[in-house]
Amino acid sequence: MRVPQLLGAAALLMAPLATTAPAMAASFSSLATPAADAVIRDVAPPSVWEERFLRQMPSAPNGQRQLASAATGEASWYGPGFYGNRTASGEVLRPGTYTAAHRSLPFGTRVRVTNLNNGRSTVVRINDRGPFVGGRIIDLAHGAASDLGVTASGVATVRLEVMP
């Protein structure tokens, strides 16, 4: 490999880098393994969830994404072990709140959650991130979960509707 003509001491310093750079690049590329890629994909929210709530609207200016109206999936709930802790939005989780955790909806978004098993519904405000268990689309605080009748079973099939 030819080293470009440099002036003075810079040429002496750059010459060893030009010969070792390809070997260094090869050693770093061996670190990218399929297992490492899988871990990275597991940490990021699956695109399926994002596509259910965020979609490209043809009328949106500059290709901005807008909220879709609804999605269906499994809901779980969290409560007593987390009371007093701060949520991802910075609020303190308190008993009886009508809040929820969602992976991608903006904080403050109001969502109507309907339990498809018994027909009960309530409106919650997104103030946390989660759930981090596969197959679930929302994590309800205890107040909303008890209204929906989810506390006994732990999980339920729900329909989410983003409120305007």
N, C-alpha and C positions, 0 to 999 in steps of 0.2 A: 504494500500500500504506500502510495506517495504522500508525503507530508507537504502541505503547502509551504511556500517560501515565507518565513516569518523573520522578523528582525531580531537579532541579538539573542538574549537569554530566553525569550519566549519560545523560540524554535527548539531550544534544548529541553524546555519543560513540556512542550506539547508532543514531542516525538514518541515518548513511551506511551502516552494515552492513545495515540492513533493505532498502535500495534495491539494494545490490550483491550480496547473497547469492544471488538466483536466477541472476544471470549467472555467478557463480563456480561454482555447482552444475552449470550447463550445460557450462562449460568442462572440469570434471573428468569428466563423463560421457562426453565425447568421447575420453577416454584409454582407456576400456574397449573394446578392439577384439577381434574374434574371434581374431586371432593371439595377443594377450596372454593370452586365456583358454586357448588351446591350450597355451601354454608352462606355465601354472600346472598344467593337468591332467597334462602329461607328467612334471612333477617329483614329484607325489604318486603313491603306489603305486596301480595300477589296482584298482578295487573287485573285479574278477574274482578276483584273487589272494586278497584278504581274504575273499571269500565262500567260496572253496574250503576255507579253514582255520578261519574263524571264522563261526559261524552262530548264529542265535537258537534257543535250545532252550526248548521250552515249560515244562520243569520247572525252569529256572534261576530263582533268586530275584531279584526286582527287575529282570528283563529283562537280566541279565548275559550276556555272550557266552561261549560255551565252545568249546574246541577240537574240531574235527571229526577224523575218524580218518585220512583219506587224500586224496591228490591225485596226478595224473599230469601230467608235463610235461618240458621240456628242462632238463638240468643242465649247467653248465660248471664249470671249476675254475680256481683261482688259486694261485700259489705263489712261485717263486724271486724274482721282482721285488718281492714284498711282505714277504719275511722281515725281521723286526726292526721292522716298522711296527706301530703299535697298531691293533687292530680297533675297531669302534664301541663295544664293551663295555669297552674299556680294556686288554684283554689284548694281549700281544705275540705276533704270529704267528711260529710256529717250524716248522721242517721236520718232516714226518711227523705232524702233528696230525690228529685226527679231529674237525674243526670245520667249520662251514659258515656261509654268509651267506644270510639270508632277509629278505624285505622287511617282514614283519609279525609273524612268530612271536616270542614273548618270548625274551630272552637266557636261556640255560640249558636251553631246551627240547631234549629228546632226540628225534631223528627217525631212523627206520629208512629208509635209502635203498636201493632195489633197482634195479639196472640191468636194464631190460627186454630189452636186446639179448643179454645173456649170463647172466642169472639171479643174478649176484653181488649180495650185500647187505652193508651195514655200518651201524653206528649212529654218528651224528654229534651234536655239541652245537652249537646255534646261538649264535654269539658275535659276529656281524658283520651288517651290513646290505648288501643287494644281492640278486641281480644287477641291474645297471642297463641291461641289454640286453633289448629287448622279446622276449617269448616264452619267457623262461627263468624257472624257479621257484626254483632254488637254485644257489648257487655253492659248490663243495666245496673244502676245503683239499687240498693235495697228497697227504697220507697217505690220506685217504678216497678221493680220485680214483684213486690207483694201485690200491687194493684193488678198486675197482669196474671197473677197466679203462677209465677215461675219459681218461687222460693222452694216449694216442696220437691219438685222434680229436678231443679237445678238448671235445666235447659228446656227450650221450647222452640217450635217453629214459629217465626214471626214474619210480618210484612212491615217494611219500613217505608214511610212516605215523608220526603223532605218537605217541610212546611215553607210557604213563601215568606 
